[in-house]
Amino acid sequence: MFGYSAGVINSYIWNRAWTFRSVGGGKKQFVRFLAVNLCSLIVTIMMLHGFREMFPIVLNKMIATISGMAINWIGSRMWVFSTKSVS
């Protein structure tokens, strides 16, 4: 839990500063980032559980990881760090 939390905080800092070059946002932006990451985590866990019988474990993990990354990037781009969404 500590490692995941540290990773999310690190991800927020680098995404805000480097990937999306966001200025401002504050607590509202961070809460949105947490919400996107929580959704990504839930979808990833559901996929790992739901596809465990369908695909070999390596393929299952690859599909879940790529899906989680896509959810995080799209959510961050369209909602968290969008210039329209931050007030």
C-alpha angles and dihedrals in degrees: 000000000000092000093049091048092049089049093052092050091047090048092051093051094049096040091049095047104033116013100042099015091219123182120201122350099129123181095347091057092048092050090051090049090052091049092052091048092048090052090049091050092050093048092047093051091046091051093048090051097039097047098041093104096040103053137029111267095252093053091043091054092047092052093046093046095049090046091050091049091050092050091049095048096044092044092047094046097044102034117008102044099020112131088223096053101050115083 
